[in-house]
């Protein structure tokens, strides 16, 4: 009886784990912005009517140009799926926003409209008109709820202070001013040094603009701290120092040699593939600046040091901080990796996956994505677009490990690349993949390995995938294949 009970328990666990694998998803195709925000996009177009602020027709016309450009930027970004409404991430961030709104009702009479930008960049931005956007790259990067709240409060402050709107006004006023016209006329009337004179005109405007921007950032920082304190959210000035290390993701070395990650999949590997074979100045040995042993807080630029110094005294003493939930971080990281893959940035995509493995992440979804990357590389090679798919980055911005991976993608022979794709077809992780992921495997087989390399065959496979996986986020990949 005990043995039977144990067997039944084990069976139930297997069934439950199978169900969990089958239902795992990041977001649905219908949550991409071109579908989810279609109605909001049309409403936004109607609501964003440019106000008449200037009697001077030229200034008002120029101001309307900038206003319409902003409207076009946001509506086209929605149409091109730059945003996604992933319900768990949206709910988590809106919870922070609601706390800020509740504590600052006079400054924030209405909750800002939130957009989740699919970019891997560690960033957030205000658009004006009470709209803010938060990148998935930022959500993946931040460590605590309070750190994320500071950045959100900063962007909300830009909207409260109308920095975007004021910048458009100042630009319109300057470009239609008599001073600007006289400066340009002087350039056109001069016989000599036209370029130097034009540079002076532009430098004067650029300097004035940068000065205002620096002031705006400082102003937004100060107001953000006020918003946090009134909402009982702790502030820590060291967040400014940590944000400074956000742009060195690909300068971080891997914990193991590149070879170790690939041979773990029984993939072919030769050291020669990671070394440039061509000759010339551009391929000489390069002295990489290692950043692996430098603590995050020391990787600072003057701007971040200034922001820290200016606000350090306002940090909340003895504060307790709340880690970002693991499920939110996991979704954001996977979303940014998928988006890099979808945009054919294959080297940074795989490097991010290897960095996840360095953290001890054993989620088989990342193995699934490694298969997708090599299949896409071989597909690009068959289409004579391998170089474009690699996404080559200058040595100044990457680690030696990243350069090795980039070089391997460039130089691995086609027959070995084909062998890699075939090896992945029989990997053990496939048994735990969802139907949509197995369907994408079949689609990628058609693209990369099917002897029938015709566009008709590829479009047919893409159409079949979409018919069988209507809610899958991978449908956007199939969309592109079907349309080619």
Secondary structure, DSSP 4 states (H G I P E B T S, - for coil): -HHHHHHHHHHHHHHHHHHHHHH--S-BGGGBHHHHTHHHHHHHHHH-PPP---SSHHHHHHHHHHHHHHHHHHHHHHHTT-BB--HHHHHHHHHHHHHHHHH-TTT-SSPPEEEEE---SS-EEEEETTEEEEEHHHHHH--BHHHHHHHHHHHHHHHHTTHHHHHHHHHHHHHTSHHHHHHHHHHHH-SS-HHHHHHHHHHHHHHHHHHHHHHHHHHHHHHHHHHHHHTT----THHHHHHGGGG-GGGSPPSS-HHHHHHTTT----GGGGS--S-SGGGS-------TTS-GGG---HHHHHHHHHHGGGSPTT----BPPHHHHHHHHHHHHHHHHHTT-HHHHHHHHHHHHHTT---THHHHHHHHHHHHHHHHHHTT-HHHHH----GGGS-HHHHHHHHHHHHS-HHHHHHHHHHHTT-GGGGGS-HHHHHHHHHHHHHHT-S---HHHHHHHHHHHHHH-TTBTTHHHHHHHHH-
